[in-house]
Amino acid sequence: MTEINLFETVKGHICQCAYDLRLAPDVEAILKTPMREFNFSIPVRMDTGRIRTFQAFRVQYNDARGPTKGGIRFHPDETIDTIRGLAALMAWKCALFSLPLGGAKGGIVCNPKVLSEGELERLSRGYIMGVSRIIGPHTDIPAPDVYTGPKVMAWMMDEYSRIVGRTTFGVITGKPLSVGGSEGRDDATARGGWYVVAEAAEDAGIDLRGATVAVQGFGNVGTHAAVLGQYLAGVRVVAVSDSKGGVLNRNGLEVRRLEEHKERTGSVRDFPGAENITNEELLALDVDILIPAALENTITAENAPQVRAKIVAEFANGPVTTDAEAVLKEKGIVIVPDILCNAGGAVVSYYEMVQNLSMDHWNAAEVDRRLKTMMTSTYHAVHETAQKKNFTLRQAAYTIAVRNVVEAMVARGWV
């Protein structure tokens, strides 16, 4: 199977809206090129005493609208092109929601599952030592992503504070509450996703109460997607999967118990009362809503013909390839695109920045109120554009996002 390049996919989305926005070729070229890239190595002393070197990246894609913002992921298959694509997605995501931020992304090529906690801490601090000159509360603000979380963010914030000689909570978001984190950040991506899906389902004539849902990926986002789907939206989660496979119960899974099962066994497989299925079988289930919540390029031209869901909600970044999207569109399947659907984490990260900079702390209800308003109003703006121009939701979202970035570039005299 041909390897699919996420960065090329994202650039293709810009091409689709270039004609409608009447973008000049030189402006389009700027939008398809990262502004800055940093490729470096991190030497880490392992528990055995030997030194091991890890490759790392930070891409600052576009800062026309403000300081760049984006996660750091730890993954053994990380590549610079994936980071470029994810940084671009973050730029369009922030622009779509009118946040005063640009887009960035970072990563380390590593397998965190085989590293001890001490090795992870030294690796995390090493990353910040490598990028400390190019990040900051008013420059570039990292956040968690795949296989990173609040603990890693706390280590990174502490290392940056040590380097600059003062406590600087605002350099990182996604931190624990005890060191400047925001209420609601842990489940913000999934919660925001459900606020968008609720609107999309209503427009598609689907009653969420009792609607069947399959979640591909049972990490942080996927777990919250399954839990909140049941308890916030009232859906029936019939299948979930992780990297080792999935489980199915057509009457509905007890998601809280499934969480405990995975914590205990390391996988969702062999969950009592459910049958084991493969990830491929999960994607082909006849459900109302399919949620790819793991990595990019999950639904491809090869498996898209088997997808039978009415809505595919991209809780992950870039899970549907361009060729797959054409197949799903032909089948009448609604795709709720990543830069719209999974932006809740970026939105609440922005709220965390605001709280840090103002030395304030909002309660969970206030964060949730603001998040719901932001997600639903942006969905309606995208849906209205899609209806008016006969676009898909993705084309409409990119048209709005790219226009907002170009307007900032023009205002600043860049083009």
Stockholm file with secondary structure:
# STOCKHOLM 1.0

chainA/1-415         MTEINLFETVKGHICQCAYDLRLAPDVEAILKTPMREFNFSIPVRMDTGRIRTFQAFRVQYNDARGPTKGGIRFHPDETIDTIRGLAALMAWKCALFSLPLGGAKGGIVCNPKVLSEGELERLSRGYIMGVSRIIGPHTDIPAPDVYTGPKVMAWMMDEYSRIVGRTTFGVITGKPLSVGGSEGRDDATARGGWYVVAEAAEDAGIDLRGATVAVQGFGNVGTHAAVLGQYLAGVRVVAVSDSKGGVLNRNGLEVRRLEEHKERTGSVRDFPGAENITNEELLALDVDILIPAALENTITAENAPQVRAKIVAEFANGPVTTDAEAVLKEKGIVIVPDILCNAGGAVVSYYEMVQNLSMDHWNAAEVDRRLKTMMTSTYHAVHETAQKKNFTLRQAAYTIAVRNVVEAMVARGWV
#=GR chainA/1-415 SS CCCCCHHHHHHHHHHHHHHHHTCCHHHHHHHTSCSEEEEEEEEEECTTSCEEEEEEEEEEEECTTSSEEEEEEEETTCCHHHHHHHHHHHHHHHHHTTCSCEEEEEEEECCGGGSCHHHHHHHHHHHHHHHTTTCBTTTEEEEECTTCCHHHHHHHHHHHHHHHTSCCGGGCSSCCGGGTCCTTCTTHHHHHHHHHHHHHHHHTTCCCTTCEEEEECCSHHHHHHHHHIIIIICCEEEEEEETTEEEECTTCCCHHHHHHHHHHHSSSTTCTTSEEECHHHHHTCCCSEEEECSCSSCBCTTTGGGCCCSEEECCSSSCBCHHHHHHHHHTTCEEECHHHHTTHHHHHHHHHHHHHHHTCCCCHHHHHHHHHHHHHHHHHHHHHHHHHHTCCHHHHHHHHHHHHHHHHHHHTTCC
#=GC SS_cons         CCCCCHHHHHHHHHHHHHHHHTCCHHHHHHHTSCSEEEEEEEEEECTTSCEEEEEEEEEEEECTTSSEEEEEEEETTCCHHHHHHHHHHHHHHHHHTTCSCEEEEEEEECCGGGSCHHHHHHHHHHHHHHHTTTCBTTTEEEEECTTCCHHHHHHHHHHHHHHHTSCCGGGCSSCCGGGTCCTTCTTHHHHHHHHHHHHHHHHTTCCCTTCEEEEECCSHHHHHHHHHIIIIICCEEEEEEETTEEEECTTCCCHHHHHHHHHHHSSSTTCTTSEEECHHHHHTCCCSEEEECSCSSCBCTTTGGGCCCSEEECCSSSCBCHHHHHHHHHTTCEEECHHHHTTHHHHHHHHHHHHHHHTCCCCHHHHHHHHHHHHHHHHHHHHHHHHHHTCCHHHHHHHHHHHHHHHHHHHTTCC
//
